[in-house]
């Protein structure tokens, strides 16, 4: 099982240079798992691409509808981000030992708390995962 971060989902659903590698990597994951934070960030990423005219609005709606269909069909497992994950993220950030940002700290905490390997295309997040001993696979 793997925790799929937003950088991976964005490349899975939107045309990006890493899309092919992401599709191949996701195809090997038995139970891809996300959190509600990933869902919100994916919507934000698609909206940003539409506003920047990298995607047509109709394409953005199709992407989000497909993602919602995949959620409804159980393609993704869903883990919560609760108070314990917020405290862990806070403590990691408060240690001043990494450039970890709030949302990425929450992704790491969700993966760690659920004993999941983080699947990411974000090099900085992968470095932070290593720093905090969170299992991680970097795509790309």
N, C-alpha and C positions, 0 to 999 in steps of 0.2 A: 504494500500500500504506500501511496505517496501523497504528500500535500502539494497541490499544484498552485503555484503563485500566479499573480496576475500577468507577469511578463510572459509566462508560458501560454496562458489562455488567450491573451491578446494576439499572440502569433498563431495560435491554433485557429481562431475565428476570423482574424483580419489578415489580409495579404501583407506579409513582412518578410524580410530576408531570411529569418529563421523558421518560417512556417513549415517548410518541408522537414527539417530536423525535429521540430516540435511534434508534428504529426506522427513521425516515426517513433519518437520517445513515448508519447502518450499511448500509442498502440501497444506498447510493452507493459503498461501499468495495469495490474489486475483490478484495482479499485481506486481510481483517481479521487482524491478528496480535496474539498475546498472549505472555506469558511464564508460567512456572510460578508466579511471584509473583501474577499476576492470578488464576490458578486458586485458589490458597489464600485470597486475599482475598475472592473471590466466595463461597466456602464459608463463610468467617467472616461475611460480610454476611448471607447467608441464615440462618445459625444465629442471628445476633443478632436478626433479624426474627422468627424463630420463638420465641426466648426472650422477646422483648418482646410476643409475641402479636399482631404485625402480620401474621403469616402462620401458618396452621395447619401443623403438622408434615408432614401429607400433601402440602400444597402445596409446602413446602420441598423435600421429597424429589422431587416431580415436576420442580421447577425444576432441581435438581442433576442429575437423570437426563437431562433435555433438554439441559442444557449438556454433559454427558458424551457424549451422542449426537452433538451438533454437533462436539465434539472428534474423536470417532472417525470421523466422516464427512469430516473435513478442512475443515470450515467455517472454522476458524481455523488460520492458520499459527502456528508456535511458535518463539520465539527463546529461547535460553538466557540466563541471567544468570550470567556467569562471573567469574573473578577480575578481568578488565579492567574490567568494569562496576562491580564493587564498589569498585575503586580510583578510578574516575572519580566515582562517587557520594560516596565519602569525601572526595575532593579538593574537590568542589563544596561539600559541607557544611562542610569545614574552612576554606573561604575566608571564612566568616562574612558573606557578602554577600547572603544570602537566608534566608528562614525555612524553607527546604527541610528536610523530615523524611526519615528513613532510607528508608522504603518508596517515597516519592515520588521521591527521588533515584535509587533503583534503576530505577523506571519510566522516568525521563528518560534515564538512562544506557543502558538497553536500547533505547529509541527512537533515541537518538543514534548508538549503536554500529552499528545496523543501517540507518541512514539512512531511518528511518520517521517519518512525521508522527504526533505524539501526538494522539489523539482523546480528549478528556476533557470531563467536565461539572464539573470541580473548578476553580473560578476561581483559587484560590491556586496550584495546580499549573500552570495555564496561564500565570500571571504568572512563575513560576519558569522555565518553559520559555522564555519570551521573554528572561529574564535570561541564560540560558545558551545562547542561540541554537539551541534545539531547535525545529524546525518543529512547530507546534501548531494544532489547531482546537478551539475551545471550543464546546460545545453548550449552548444555553440562555442 
